[in-house]
């Protein structure tokens, strides 16, 4: 994963932690919104980015998205390369 993307996700996690602190100061509390849930959400985001890239790659390689790709696919099949 790109370092910039990791930094953006970490920044978002820090922002959520700041919101949690703000809620604590003003006296709002939610049982589900705590530091553990924020950390878990950041982990999910970190895992979702590579998953999204892999799914996109599979989709792009499975379904031809342009006329040029369809022509290339037909040519490879005609030449017995696929």
Secondary structure, 3 states (H helix, E strand, C coil): CCHHHHHHHHHHHHHHHHHHHHHHHHCCCCCCCCHHHHHHHHHHHHHHHHHHHHHHHHHHHHCCCCHHHHHHHHHHHHCCCC
